[in-house]
Amino acid sequence: MCYNRYISGVIVTELLEISENIYRIPASESPLSADVGVIRGESGFWIYDIGSLKENADYINRLGAPVRAVLSHFHRDHIGALQYLNAERIFLGANTYKYAGRGETVKGDLYLSDGIELHIFELPSSHSKGSLGLEAGGFAFLGDGVYSLEKGGRAVYNATLLKDCIEKLKTLRAEKFLLSHEPKFVFSKDEVIGGLERVYSKRIKNEAYIEA
């Protein structure tokens, strides 16, 4: 299926099915926009991130049912189109709230049910302070939460945050992890945790950062 493609200069946005009741609008590179997760509940739709494209928000608004949004973090490619989204509820971290200016801040773990069990959780992240993830239907949307940060021109992880991130991921029930901006998008739990553990194994004692 084609998605976020240009036809006569117009962006055409379509959903890709991941599993029953779970979809995504894939990321784009130019303009830069993150993946948008879409979960169909009994009473409406749950959105994980909204990307930076107005076309994404317009598409979601046309679904014709109540929308609740979970924002992974504050970077523009993940929340830039929020101003165009008609959401009845928005869940976000305290740091993201500073940029979004509205919504309900989540601390710790939040469990909700809408015909599908939803788990919104804080995710310790080197990439962005105050990241949130979302579990639903055996999948965990992680956004950019497991990625490194750039420091002095190098891709690095904060050693403490990386350890905490790994421990949090191990507690999740989902066996499939969904990573934004990755063409593959769907990864196994073991694949992601194993990759992070290999990075952590390179830690040098008393060093705050680890090379990615």
C-alpha positions as CSV (number, residue, x, y, z in Angstrom):
1,M,0.0,0.0,0.0
2,C,1.3,3.5,-0.8
3,Y,1.4,6.1,1.9
4,N,2.4,9.7,2.4
5,R,3.1,9.8,-1.3
6,Y,2.8,12.8,-3.6
7,I,0.3,12.9,-6.5
8,S,0.3,16.2,-8.4
9,G,2.0,17.8,-5.4
10,V,-0.6,16.6,-2.9
11,I,0.3,14.2,0.0
12,V,-1.9,11.2,0.0
13,T,-2.1,9.5,3.5
14,E,-3.2,5.9,4.0
15,L,-3.1,3.4,6.8
16,L,-1.0,0.2,6.9
17,E,-2.4,-2.6,8.9
18,I,-0.1,-4.1,11.6
19,S,-2.6,-6.4,13.2
20,E,-6.3,-6.6,13.8
21,N,-7.4,-3.1,15.0
22,I,-3.8,-1.8,15.0
23,Y,-2.4,0.3,12.1
24,R,0.1,3.0,11.3
25,I,0.7,5.9,9.0
26,P,4.4,5.4,8.2
27,A,7.1,8.1,8.7
28,S,8.4,10.3,5.9
29,E,11.8,11.8,5.5
30,S,11.0,14.9,3.5
31,P,9.3,16.6,5.1
32,L,10.4,14.8,8.3
33,S,7.5,13.2,10.1
34,A,7.4,10.3,12.6
35,D,5.2,7.1,12.3
36,V,1.7,7.6,13.6
37,G,0.1,4.6,15.4
38,V,-3.6,4.1,15.1
39,I,-5.5,1.7,17.4
40,R,-9.2,1.0,16.9
41,G,-11.1,0.8,20.3
42,E,-14.7,0.1,21.0
43,S,-15.5,3.8,21.6
44,G,-13.1,5.4,19.1
45,F,-9.4,5.6,18.1
46,W,-6.2,5.8,20.0
47,I,-3.4,7.6,18.3
48,Y,0.3,7.3,19.2
49,D,2.0,10.4,18.0
50,I,0.6,12.5,15.2
51,G,3.7,13.4,13.2
52,S,4.5,16.8,11.7
53,L,2.2,16.7,8.6
54,K,-1.2,18.4,8.7
55,E,-2.4,15.7,6.3
56,N,-1.9,13.1,9.1
57,A,-4.2,15.1,11.4
58,D,-6.8,15.7,8.7
59,Y,-6.9,12.0,7.9
60,I,-7.4,11.0,11.6
61,N,-10.1,13.7,12.0
62,R,-12.0,12.2,9.1
63,L,-12.2,8.8,10.8
64,G,-15.4,10.0,12.3
65,A,-15.0,8.7,15.9
66,P,-13.6,10.2,19.1
67,V,-9.8,10.3,19.2
68,R,-7.5,10.1,22.2
69,A,-3.8,10.7,21.6
70,V,-0.6,9.5,23.3
71,L,2.5,11.6,22.6
72,S,5.8,9.9,22.8
73,H,8.0,13.0,23.3
74,F,8.3,16.6,22.3
75,H,10.2,16.6,19.1
76,R,8.4,18.3,16.3
77,D,8.4,15.4,13.9
78,H,6.3,13.6,16.5
79,I,3.9,16.3,17.7
80,G,4.1,19.1,15.1
81,A,0.6,18.4,13.7
82,L,-1.0,18.4,17.1
83,Q,-2.5,21.8,16.5
84,Y,-4.7,20.3,13.7
85,L,-5.8,17.2,15.6
86,N,-9.3,17.0,17.1
87,A,-8.5,14.9,20.2
88,E,-10.9,14.7,23.1
89,R,-8.0,13.5,25.4
90,I,-4.2,13.8,25.1
91,F,-1.8,11.9,27.3
92,L,1.9,13.1,27.4
93,G,4.9,13.4,29.7
94,A,5.5,16.5,31.8
95,N,8.4,17.6,29.5
96,T,6.2,17.3,26.4
97,Y,3.5,19.3,28.1
98,K,5.8,22.3,28.1
99,Y,5.8,22.2,24.3
100,A,2.2,21.0,23.7
101,G,0.6,23.3,26.3
102,R,-2.3,20.9,26.9
103,G,-3.1,17.4,27.8
104,E,-2.9,15.0,30.8
105,T,0.6,14.2,32.1
106,V,1.3,10.6,32.8
107,K,3.6,9.5,35.6
108,G,4.5,5.8,36.0
109,D,2.0,3.5,34.4
110,L,-1.5,4.1,33.3
111,Y,-3.9,1.2,32.4
112,L,-7.0,1.8,30.3
113,S,-9.5,-0.4,28.6
114,D,-11.5,0.3,25.4
115,G,-12.3,-3.2,24.0
116,I,-8.5,-3.5,23.9
117,E,-6.2,-3.3,26.9
118,L,-4.0,-0.2,26.8
119,H,-0.9,0.5,28.9
120,I,0.7,3.9,28.8
121,F,4.1,4.0,30.5
122,E,7.1,6.2,31.1
123,L,10.1,5.0,29.2
124,P,13.6,6.1,30.5
125,S,15.2,7.4,27.3
126,S,18.6,8.9,26.3
127,H,17.0,10.3,23.1
128,S,14.4,12.5,24.8
129,K,13.5,13.4,28.4
130,G,10.0,12.3,29.5
131,S,9.3,9.7,26.8
132,L,6.1,7.6,26.8
133,G,5.4,4.2,25.3
134,L,2.0,2.5,24.6
135,E,1.2,-1.2,24.8
136,A,-1.9,-2.6,23.0
137,G,-2.8,-5.9,21.5
138,G,0.6,-7.6,22.0
139,F,2.5,-4.6,20.5
140,A,4.4,-1.8,22.2
141,F,4.8,1.6,20.4
142,L,8.1,3.0,21.6
143,G,8.6,6.0,19.3
144,D,12.2,7.1,19.4
145,G,12.5,6.0,23.1
146,V,15.2,3.4,22.6
147,Y,17.4,5.6,20.4
148,S,20.6,7.4,21.3
149,L,21.4,11.1,21.6
150,E,24.0,13.1,19.7
151,K,26.7,14.6,22.0
152,G,29.8,16.2,20.5
153,G,29.0,14.8,17.1
154,R,28.8,11.2,18.5
155,A,25.8,9.0,19.0
156,V,25.8,8.0,22.6
157,Y,23.5,6.6,25.4
158,N,23.3,7.9,28.9
159,A,24.5,4.8,30.8
160,T,22.0,5.2,33.7
161,L,19.0,5.8,31.4
162,L,20.0,3.0,29.2
163,K,20.1,0.5,32.1
164,D,16.7,1.8,33.3
165,C,15.2,1.6,29.8
166,I,16.3,-2.0,29.4
167,E,14.8,-2.9,32.8
168,K,11.5,-1.2,31.9
169,L,11.3,-3.0,28.5
170,K,11.7,-6.3,30.2
171,T,8.6,-5.7,32.2
172,L,6.4,-5.2,29.2
173,R,4.0,-8.0,28.2
174,A,4.2,-7.2,24.5
175,E,6.4,-9.4,22.3
176,K,6.5,-7.0,19.4
177,F,8.2,-3.6,19.7
178,L,7.4,-0.8,17.2
179,L,10.2,1.7,16.5
180,S,9.5,5.0,14.7
181,H,11.5,6.0,11.5
182,E,12.5,2.3,10.9
183,P,11.4,0.9,7.6
184,K,11.0,-2.5,9.3
185,F,9.0,-0.9,12.1
186,V,8.0,-4.2,13.8
187,F,10.8,-5.8,15.9
188,S,10.8,-8.7,18.4
189,K,11.1,-7.8,22.1
190,D,14.3,-10.0,22.3
191,E,15.7,-8.2,19.2
192,V,15.4,-4.8,20.7
193,I,16.4,-5.6,24.3
194,G,19.3,-7.7,23.0
195,G,20.6,-4.8,20.9
196,L,20.4,-2.4,23.8
197,E,22.2,-4.9,26.1
198,R,25.0,-5.2,23.7
199,V,25.5,-1.4,23.8
200,Y,25.3,-1.4,27.6
201,S,28.0,-4.2,27.7
202,K,30.4,-1.6,26.3
203,R,30.0,0.6,29.3
204,I,33.3,1.9,30.8
205,K,33.2,2.2,34.6
206,N,32.7,5.7,35.8
207,E,31.9,6.9,32.3
208,A,28.5,8.6,32.0
209,Y,28.0,7.9,28.3
210,I,28.3,4.8,26.1
211,E,29.1,4.9,22.4
212,A,26.1,3.7,20.4
